[in-house]
């Protein structure tokens, strides 16, 4: 994320839009034994990044999902 920091310090550069990744399921298909509910590898990898770069939302219901989606689509 070094390039993000540098880009934010350049006065003439416009803000960089956010990249939103919708993970619709935490269930992953494994070749050797079918489905696994115990491998949140993507979330585990992403959550180790700095808070200025990554935010993870796990909305518990449809109303929260709508609010989070609105926030994500408006964010930079």
C-alpha positions, -999 to +999 in steps of 0.1 A: +000+000+000+030+023-003+018+036-036-015+046-020+003+067+006+024+084-021-007+090-043-025+107-013+004+131-009+004+143-045-018+175-045-030+174-081-040+137-080-077+130-075-088+106-047-086+070-056-119+052-056-124+023-033-123-013-045-153-032-031-151-070-030-184-087-021-177-122-007-211-139-009-201-170+010-175-181+034-178-217+022-151-229-001-149-260-022-120-283-015-109-310-040-101-336-014-132-336+009-159-314-004-170-282+012-153-265+041-168-240+065-136-236+085-114-219+060-120-181+061-086-176+042-096-146+023-109-127+053-079-138+074-055-125+048-073-092+042-079-084+079-041-084+086-037-053+064-038-017+079-071-002+087-064+027+063-063+003+034-089-024+043-122-026+060-141-058+065-179-058+071-199-088+082-235-075+082-258-098+102-290-091+084-305-076+052-309-040+066-273-039+078-262-053+044-281-024+026-264+002+049-229-013+045-234-015+007-244+021+006-213+031+027-190+010+005-202+024-028-198+060-015-164+055+000-130+065-014 
